[in-house]
Each structure stands twice: as C-alpha cells, then as structure tokens.
Amino acid sequence: MVQKDELMKVDKYLQTNVEGVFTAVDVTGEIRLIATACVEGISAVVHAFKNIKMPYWLENQRILFISALVNSLKKWLYLTIIIDDAGSGDLLFGVVIGAFRDSTREFKYKVIDVKYFQSRLFSRKLFLKECTKIVSKLLAEIKPKPEEEIHLCRGYIFDEAIQKLTKKFGEDRICRIKVTGEAQDLTEIAYLDEVRNLGYEPLEERENRRAKSFFHMMHWLKKNPDKLKYAKTGWPRLQRYKLFKQKR
C-alpha cells in the first residue's frame, strides 16, 4: 500500500491497492491545498460508501448470505402448524396434544383423558380415535390458512389422525416430522403442569432419564394409592407389578 517515497498509490476512485481502503491528498503526493483536500476527501467518502453498499467480500459469500437471509425469513415464507404430544410414554395422567403456529407462536392444547389408557378402552385402541377428535378440535380453533402446512409428530398416537387430515387438507399440506424446538417444549411444559396439579413433582431432565422417571412415578403412586386412578394401568407390562394387578 505504501510506496518507497512513503506515499500511497491510489486509483482514480482514490482506493488503495487494499480493497475497501480509501485515502486522499497529503498521503498520495497530490497538490497539498485545502480546497483540493476537501474535494478529494468528499470523493473518497462517496466511493467508500459505494463499496460498503456492495462490499467486495459479498461476491465470495453471496450464497451463505442468501441462505442465512432465507432461513431468517423462513417462518414467514413457509408457514406451519405443528402438532405434538407429551405424556404418551409416561405412567401418570393422560396425554397432552399441543398445536403450535410457527409464525405467531400461538399455542393451544387439549388432553386425551387417562381413561383411554385403562382397561378395555386401551385394548381397543380408542385413544387413537380420541386423539383424532382432539387434533380436529385444535385445528378448528387455530383455523389453518390455505398457505399453512400441518406437521404432525411421528408418534404412533397420530397414526389415525394423519389419515383423516390427509383426506381433508391434501397430501401436499400434511407431513410427519420429528418435533423439536418451541413446539415440543410448550407441549412438554403443558404435560408437566398437569401432573404437578396431581401433586407429583417430575424428575429434572426426565427426557434423558425415561426409565428412572417411570419408576419415580410408580414409587409416588405406591405412596399415594388414591392417585392410581390417574395412572395408565392398561399397559399389559404393568401386570408384573403388584401395585397394578387387577387395576386395568
């Protein structure tokens, strides 16, 4: 950038051989007059501003730039309603079905009553029909827009609902996904709030300690036998435990 005579070489736009670096007058060896300095200073600023509006590095990173821009706008350009469940693998309470609108963060939920996971109702898998009804009610309240897709959790509990929704909204608007993020968190929080209302305090980080969480709930039921009516006693494997025998 600096020549042997300690002056800077610039092009006609007053830019040095380092892109994005501009200079003027005294350091370039031109006439050293105040008027000249003012004019060249203004010229350098104008060309520097143009460079900032279209920086040299954008050419090499335009793909990353555009990708980041699209991702930041995705929730507005690609609208979705996400349906998730919480509690289907837990011993206590029924199952929470949550509906989350990605663009507005609107959230609603309803509960599949625990009775559908007890006795003959469970063996007849009537919880699938009840889940379908609840999903339909949630969507009726949220009122999906024509441009919105509906994404359902991959869990078995939605196996029947997916068929009905596909017939109603079309295959191009319905898909099954692994739910993560805020939709999952809000549905999980709703379930935890419901079991806390029973007087039970869930384990911390129970998502990563499923087996321990199951036995933690079972021990709580042993201490609170009056709460057995809130347990999913229809599961056949529970019959190995004395606490659940004849409680199906």
N, C-alpha and C positions, 0 to 999 in steps of 0.2 A: 504493500500500500504506500510506503514512504520511499521516495527515490533517494539517490545518493546525496542530492543537494538539500535533503530534509524537507522537500516539498512533496505534496500528494498529487498523483496523477488522477485526473477525473475525465469522464466522458462528457458529451455535450449536455447531458442531463445533470451534471455535477455529481454523479455517482462514482465512487472509487472502485477499484478492482475487487472489492469485497461487496457482494450483493447486499443491498439494504443499508449501506453506509454512505451518507452524502456529506459533502463539505463545500466550502466556498472561500473565495478571496485570498486572505493572507497566506493560508497554508497551501494554496495552489500556485502561487507565483504570479497571479494576475495583478493588474494595476491596483494599488492599495489606496483607494479613495472611499470615503464614507458612502457616497452615492452608489458606487459600484458594489460595495459590501451589502448595502440594503437590497439592491435588485437581485444579486446573486443569492443572498440569503433567502429571499422570498421564493425564488425559483427552486432552490434546493428543497425547501419545505414542501412546495407543491408536488414535486416529483417524488419526494419521500412519502407523502400522503398517498399518492397513486400506488406506490409499492406496497404500502400497508393494506390497501383495499384488495390488492391481488398479490399477496406475498409469494416470494419465489419458492418457498417450501410447499405451497399448496399443490403445485404441479405433481410433486412426488408422493404426496399423501392424500390426493383427492379422493381415492377410493375409501380410505379409512375415515376421512372427513364425512363423506356422504353416508357411509354406513352408520356412523355414530349419530348423524342427524336423523336418519330414518328410524333408528331404534328409539331415539328420544321422542319421536312423534308417533311411534307405532300404536300406542294406546288410543290415540285419537283417529288414526287412519284405519286401524284394524280393531274394531270394537268386539268385545267378547263378554259373555255372561258365563261365569264358571260355577259349576255345581259340585260340591264336595260333601263328604260325610265324615263324622267323627264319632267314635264310640262303638263301631260295629264289632271290633275285636276285644272290647272291654267287658268285664264281668258285670259292672254296675250300670244301671239306668238303661234307657232306650238308646236310639241312635239319632244324632243331630244331623239334619240335612241343611246345608247352607248354600245360599245363592249370592254371588258377588259380581257386581257390574264393574268391570275393569276401568272404564273411562271415568266414572263418577265416584267409585269406591263405595257405592251403595251396597249394603249387606242386609240380608234377611235370613231367618232360619226357622225351621219347624222341627218337631220331634216325632220320630216313629215310636209309639208307646212301647214300653218294655214288655207288655202282654204278648206282643207279636213274636217275642223270643222266648216264650214259655209254653209248655205243654203242647197241645195239638196244633195250635196256630203256627208254631215254629216248624213242626214236622211237615206241615202242608205248605210251607214257604210263603205264607200270606204276607210276610213282611215285604216281599218284592212288590206286591200289588199296592200295599200301603205306601211304599217308597215312591212308586209311580204317581200316586194321587198327590203326595206332598210336593213332588217336583213340579207337577202341573199347577198346583196352587201357588207355589212360589213364583213361577214364570208368569202366571196370570196377574200377580201383584206387581211384578217388575215390568211387565209389558215389553218384551223384546222388540227392538226396532228392526225393520227389514234388513238393514246392513249389519246387524249383530249376529255373530256366530254363538252357538251354545256348546260349551265344552264340559263334559262330564268326567268325573274321576273314573279310573279303570276298575274300581272295586266292584265285586260281584253284585253288590246290593243294587246297582243301577242296570243290571242286565235286562230287566223288563222295561224300565223307563226309556232306555236308549231306542228300543224298537218303536215305542209309541211316538217319541219325539221325532224320529226319522220320518215317520209317516206324515206327521203334522207339519214339520218345518223343511223337510227335504234333506237328502244326504249331504248336500254341499254346505249346510249350516250346522250340522251336528258332528261332533267327533269326541273321542275319548282320549284323555291325557293323564299324565302324572301331575297332579295338582301340587304346586309349591307356592311359596310367597304369601302374600297377604290373604288370599282366599283361603288357603289352608290354615293359616294362623287364626283367623277370625272364627272359622268353624270349630277349631280345636278349643279356643277360648270359650265359645258358647257351651260346648260339652262340659268343660271343666267347671264352669259356673253352675251348671245344672247338678252335677254330682256334689258340689260343695253345698248346694241347697239341701242335700240329704244329710249333711253333717260330716261328710267324708272329705279329707284333705289329700289330694293326689300327690304322688311322688314327684319330686323335681326331675326334670329331664326324662320323663317317663317314656317318651318316644324311643329313646335308646335303651330302655330297660323294660321291655314289654313283659317278659316272663316274671320279673320281680314285681312289676305293677299288678299283674294278675293275682299273685299270692298276697300282695299287700291288701288288695280289695277283699280277698277271701278271708284273711285274718280279721279284717274290720267287720265283716259280716258275722264271724263267729262271736265277736264281742257285742254285736248289735243284731241279734237274730230277728228282731222285729222289722229289720230292713230287708229281709230276704225277698220280700215281695217286689223289691226293686232290682233283683238280680236276674240275669239271663239264664235261667235254670233249664231252658230247653236244650242246651247243648248236651249231646249224649255223653261226651267225655267227662262231664261233671259227676256222673253217677259213681265214679270210682271214689268220690269223697263222701264221707258220712254226712256231712253238712247238707248235701244236696239230694240225697236219696229220698225218693217219693215227693220231691218238690217240683217236679216237671209240670 
